[in-house]
């Protein structure tokens, strides 16, 4: 019986993948959170914008326009979970508005993956049976018909910042 089971396991998707060194894999998102804060610094032009960003991101207040003290505290502090990175990324996208933001593919993909599992029912229904492919970052979420869109469009949808379903015409909204 054990022999039959081990034979079957060869055909499972994860058992046949190429072996790679995963020593650097961690659940600590401190570096990514620090990067998000660094990206927000030049976008937060006024003290009110800085306070609003830090509050929405769940981070401590800062008088430093460059957020250097916040970045140092993040990097020297305790482990950061993905939900904190999601909150900060959402706050960054709100702060940015239409201005460009250069999130890393790893950060955008991780945030999208976390957020898609916590979307409201109407948003889940809008993308049911589809996979969301970030045309500029190289990651895909889900299974089914491919809806390709920029990572930022996908992030804004799954984070509830926009109602246009990624990969559809502007007329298709929730």
PyMOL commands that set and color helices and strands:
alter all, ss='L'
color gray80, all
select helices_A, chain A and resi 2-9+30-41+47-57+68-76+82-96+105-116+121-127+151-158
alter helices_A, ss='H'
color red, helices_A
select strands_A, chain A and resi 130-134+140-142+145-149
alter strands_A, ss='S'
color yellow, strands_A
deselect
rebuild
show_as cartoon
